[in-house]
Amino acid sequence: MREDPSGDLSHLQPSAQVLSRLPDAERVQRIGSDRWIGYERAVEALDRLDSMFEWPSKQRMPNLLLIGPTNNGKSMIIEKFARQHRPVSGPDAEHIPLLIVQMPSDPSVPRFYTALLAAMGAPLQPRQRIGDLERLAIELLRRTGVRMLVIDELHNVLAGRDASRREFLNLLRYLGNELRIPLVGVGTREAYLAIRSDDQLENRFEPFSLPRWVEGDQTASLLASFASSFPLRSPSPIATEDMARYLLARSEGAVGELTRLLTEAAAAAVECGEESINHTSLSLAEYTGPTERRRQFERELG
């Protein structure tokens, strides 16, 4: 039986209480929207990024290496930080306090400079020499007032040949020395291995890990936050040991996977009338875990 939208909604955050009174179709749409759950490790990462962003310019700037398994919250943290430091259009040029660039799959220096220029919206010319690319990139980084450079998918550096890898690691040192701004690398464990292969860079980059989730108080708190953020009209009993064990097994301990699972279950809870994330709505959720997705893909290939 569907819950009365005017009933007790004290299990929800105030914003979710408002949304819970919306029609079902609109609630399902809102459930699918991105949401920020400020769990402890994510807040610590944001605080560290904020501290680095405000660091006074000097010869040796702090650098950070944000590392963790795939789909475990790294991009969510960077996106949250980026929303706090959006570009600002000026009378003569755009001011870009925070620049995010994705590491090319082929980690060559020319391709990286090209990616930098594209991220700043610079017009690109074919077959530019590496020296010209470098001069233009450095000039625009200064002109647009970039105060922090984030390099996502840094683990791609290991895809290159030894010579290309060394050349790119030398480039990181050069950018840090030349620009005197903090550098933030984002990637999997392989990104840490790449940085660790260079003694000077290893000393400059502070590793900040986002490990997989395991049972415990922090996971219970995370699940309670999720439960209170979805606009469901009945409480969702997911912050228990048994439910945490079940959810972590299905999501394989990755917060991105957990978010997707709970989001699908919340949508199913509205559509089937349960109004709660429970075993019924979880069984109806359109979600398959990472390992099973790989197996399905392999079966299709085979």
N, C-alpha and C positions, 0 to 999 in steps of 0.2 A: 504493500500500500504506500502510495506516494505521500511524503511528508508535507504538511501545511507550511508554506513559505513564511507565514506569520508566527510560527512556533518559536521555541527556544533556539537561539543561534549562538549561545555563549561559547560554543566550542570553536568558533571561527574568529579570525582577526577582524577588526572593524571593516576593513575594505572588502573582505570576502563576505561579510554579512550583507553588505549592500548588493553585491553581485548575486548572492544566493536567491534574491527575490526576483531576478530577471527570468524571462521565459526560458524554457529548456534549451532551445536551439542557440540562443545567445549565450547561455551559460557554457554550453559545450565549446562554443567559439572562444570564450574568455579562458576556459581551462587550457586550451591549446596554445595560449599566448606564452611568451617567455616570461619567466619569473626568477627573481633573485632570492635565493635562500642563503642568508649570511651565516653559514656555519663557521666554527672557530678558525679552522685553518685558512679558509678563504678570506676571512677578515684580517688575519695576520698577514697574508700575502698583500692585501690592499694597503694595509698600514705601511708595510715595507716599501711598496711602490710609491706611496705618498711621500715617505721620508726621502727616498732617492730623488723624486721629482723636484723637491724643494732644496736639494743639496746645492750649496754655492759652487760655482764653477772653479775648478782648480785642476792641477796637472793629473792627479790620480783620482778619478771619479769612481764611485761604487757601481758595480755591475751585479746583475742577478741572473741566475739560471733557474727558471721555473720548470721543474721536471715532474713527470708522472705518466702513468699508463694512458693509452688512448681513451678519449671520452671520459676523463676523470676530473673535469672542471677547469682545466687550464684556460681554454678559450673563454669560458664564462667569466673568469676573473679579469682577463684582459679586456673583454667587452665592457664589463662594468666600469673598469678604470677609464676606458676610452670615453665613455659617456660623461665622465666628470671633466674631461679635458678635450672638448670638441674643437675643431678648427673654427677660427673667427675671421670673417671677411673684413679686410681693411680697405682704405681708399686706394692704395697702390698695389697691395698684394695680400694674399691670404696668409694668416698667421696659423701655423700648425704646431702647437706646443708638444703634441704627442704623435709620433709617426710610427705606424705599424706596417711592416713589410713582410711578406711571406718568402721564406727561403726557397729559391727555385729547386726543382727536382734535380737539375744538373747544376751543381754548386760552382759555377765558374764566376770569376770576378766580373766580366762584362755583363753577364746575365743578372748578377746581383745589383750592379749599378743601374741597369735598365729597370729592374723592379723598383729600386728606390725612386728613380725619376718618375715612373708611372704612378707610384703611390702619392707623389706630390703634384700630380696632374701636369707634369711637364710634357711638352710636345716632343715626340721621339723621331729621330732621323735614322734611316737605315745605315748600317755599316759604319757607325761612328767608332773611332779609335778609342782604345781603353783610356788613354790619357785625357781625351776630350770628355769622355763619360765621367771620369773621376772629377775633373775640374768643375764640370757642370753640376754634378751631384753635391759636392762640397759647398759650392756657391749657393745652391738653392736651399740646402739644409740650414745654412746660416741666414739666408735672406728671409726664410719663412719662420725663423725663430724656433726651430725644433729643439726642445729641451730634454727629450728622451726618445731613444730609438728602440723599438721592440721588433725582434726578429723571430717570427713564428716559424714552426716546422724546422727548427735548427738542426734536428737530427738528419735532415736531408744532406748535410755536409758529408756524411759518411758514404753517400752514394757516389761521390766523385773519386777519381784516381788519386793516388798518394800526392802527386805533384799539385793537382787542383785543390786538394784538401789543405795542404800546407799554405798554398797561395791565399786561400780564403781565410784561414786562421790568421795569417799575417795582416790581411785586410781588416779584421776585427781589431787587432792591436792598433793599426794605423788610425781607424775611425775614432777609437777611444782617445788616442793621444791628440789627434788633430782637432776634434770637435769639442772635447772636454764636456761631454754630456754622458749621462748614464746609459749603458746598453743593457737590454733585457733579452735574454735568449729563452725561447719557449719550445719545449719538445719532450720527447720520451727519454728513457734512460740512455739511448744512443747519443743524444745531444750531450749528455754529461761525459760520455766516453770520448767524444770528439774534443771537447774542451780540455779534458784531462790529459789528452795526448800532447798538449803544449803546456810546459811548466809555467810560462809567464801568464798565459790566459787562465790556467787553473787557479793561480794566486789572485787573479783579478775578479773572477766570477764567484759569487757566493751561491752555493746550491740551495734551493728551496724546494722540498719535495712535497708532492701530493700523493700519498700512498693510497692503495685500495682500502675501502672501508671494511671494517671488521665489527663483530658484535661488541657492544659496550655502551657506555653512557652517551658518548658523542653521537653514535648512530641513533640511539633512542631519541635524543634531542632533535636530530635532523629530521627523523620521521614525524615527530610531533609538529615540527614547523611546517612540513609538507601538509599534514592533515589539517592544520588550521588555515592554510592558504587556499585550498580548493573550495569553491562555493557550493558545498554539499550540505543538505539540510539536516543530516544526522551525523553524529560523531563517527570518525574513522578509527577503529582500534588497531592502528598499525605500529604504535610505539611500544610493542611488547617484545620479549625475548623470542618467542616462537615466530612472530610475524617478521621480526628483523632477520632471523635466520633464513626464513623462506624468501624474503625479498632480496637479501644479499646473494643467495644462491642463484636466483633467477637473473639478477643484474650483474653477477660476477664481481660485485664489489666496486663497480665504477659509478660515480655519482651521475654522470650523464645518462647511463643506461637506467639507473634507478629513477631518475626524473622522467624518462620516457615511459617506463613501466607504470609509474604512479599516475602520470598524465592520462595514459590510455585507460587505466582502471577508473579514474575519476570521471572521464567522459562516459564510459560504460555504465557507471553508477547512476548517472543522470538518465541515460537512454533506457535503462532497464527498470528504473524506478526504485533502486535500492537506496540511493542518496547517501551512500557510504562506501568507502574503500574497504572491502572485506573479501572473504574467499570467493563469494559469488561474482562480484564485479572484477576481481583479479582474474578469475577463470575466463571471463568474457573479454578481457583486454586484448586488443590486437597488438600483441608484443611477442617477439621471439628474441631470446638472448643471443649474445655474440657467437658463442660456440655453435649453437644450433643454426644460426644464419650461415655460418661458414660451411657446416655440414650440408645444408640444403643447397648451397651454391655448388659445392663439390659434386653432389648427386646429380644436379642439373648438367654439370660439365661432363660427368662420367658416362 
